[in-house]
Amino acid sequence: MTGEIYLAGVYVPTLLLLAVIALILTYGLTRLIAAFGLYRFLAYRAIVDLSLFILLMGTLAFLAPQAGIRL
């Protein structure tokens, strides 16, 4: 089966794992942006957070095959 990873007896879709990793990275980046006070320069925080998640998810999906992970 391609596109799935076996974890503790359960097949988990690769994109779900990539989304969880992207969510964790997005959380870290938003905390970093908030710590430096950069949100005051942005009009809509929610759109920026969503955009960060989408960019990170796309980057992970692009780099996954190069790391040997099948989508």
C-alpha positions as a Python dict, from the first residue, in 0.01 Angstrom:
ca = {
    (1, 'M'): (0, 0, 0),
    (2, 'T'): (144, 331, -100),
    (3, 'G'): (73, 656, 73),
    (4, 'E'): (23, 505, 417),
    (5, 'I'): (251, 457, 715),
    (6, 'Y'): (205, 176, 965),
    (7, 'L'): (205, 310, 1323),
    (8, 'A'): (125, 84, 1616),
    (9, 'G'): (-108, -139, 1421),
    (10, 'V'): (-288, 140, 1236),
    (11, 'Y'): (-236, 258, 881),
    (12, 'V'): (-215, 636, 883),
    (13, 'P'): (-231, 841, 561),
    (14, 'T'): (94, 1018, 486),
    (15, 'L'): (-79, 1349, 420),
    (16, 'L'): (-236, 1335, 767),
    (17, 'L'): (108, 1299, 926),
    (18, 'L'): (242, 1582, 710),
    (19, 'A'): (-52, 1799, 814),
    (20, 'V'): (17, 1730, 1183),
    (21, 'I'): (384, 1818, 1135),
    (22, 'A'): (286, 2135, 947),
    (23, 'L'): (44, 2226, 1227),
    (24, 'I'): (317, 2187, 1489),
    (25, 'L'): (559, 2396, 1282),
    (26, 'T'): (291, 2660, 1226),
    (27, 'Y'): (229, 2677, 1599),
    (28, 'G'): (598, 2730, 1661),
    (29, 'L'): (625, 2999, 1394),
    (30, 'T'): (321, 3185, 1521),
    (31, 'R'): (464, 3182, 1873),
    (32, 'L'): (791, 3317, 1734),
    (33, 'I'): (614, 3589, 1535),
    (34, 'A'): (411, 3686, 1841),
    (35, 'A'): (723, 3692, 2060),
    (36, 'F'): (890, 3941, 1827),
    (37, 'G'): (572, 4148, 1802),
    (38, 'L'): (544, 4119, 1425),
    (39, 'Y'): (167, 4066, 1429),
    (40, 'R'): (117, 4439, 1480),
    (41, 'F'): (228, 4491, 1118),
    (42, 'L'): (-34, 4248, 984),
    (43, 'A'): (-401, 4324, 926),
    (44, 'Y'): (-553, 3977, 963),
    (45, 'R'): (-376, 3735, 1194),
    (46, 'A'): (-598, 3438, 1106),
    (47, 'I'): (-524, 3469, 735),
    (48, 'V'): (-151, 3486, 803),
    (49, 'D'): (-169, 3176, 1023),
    (50, 'L'): (-366, 2986, 759),
    (51, 'S'): (-121, 3095, 491),
    (52, 'L'): (173, 2977, 699),
    (53, 'F'): (7, 2637, 743),
    (54, 'I'): (-62, 2605, 370),
    (55, 'L'): (293, 2705, 278),
    (56, 'L'): (444, 2462, 527),
    (57, 'M'): (212, 2181, 418),
    (58, 'G'): (301, 2239, 53),
    (59, 'T'): (671, 2247, 134),
    (60, 'L'): (650, 1923, 330),
    (61, 'A'): (449, 1755, 54),
    (62, 'F'): (705, 1871, -201),
    (63, 'L'): (1001, 1747, 4),
    (64, 'A'): (846, 1418, 118),
    (65, 'P'): (923, 1218, -201),
    (66, 'Q'): (1282, 1337, -188),
    (67, 'A'): (1304, 1194, 164),
    (68, 'G'): (1170, 859, 41),
    (69, 'I'): (814, 901, 167),
    (70, 'R'): (544, 807, -81),
    (71, 'L'): (229, 1019, -86),
}
